[in-house]
Amino acid sequence: MTDHWHKSSHSGGNGGNCVEIKEGVATAVRDTRNRELCRLEFSAGEWAITLHALTL
């Protein structure tokens, strides 16, 4: 996994619900307000299923 986090393209620019994504062998997701607390990690298959479920 790379060390580069980027803001999700679906995060608003108003400081509201923002998440950052780190892509690589696994995809990691974290809250921009609580970067140090934790992150969720998904395998490629899990990430594909998650994105599909969010777009239904």
Buried (B, 14 or more C-beta within 10 A) or exposed (E): EEEEBEEEEEBEEEEEEBBBBBBEEBBBBBBBEEEEEEBBBBEEEEBEEBEEEEEE
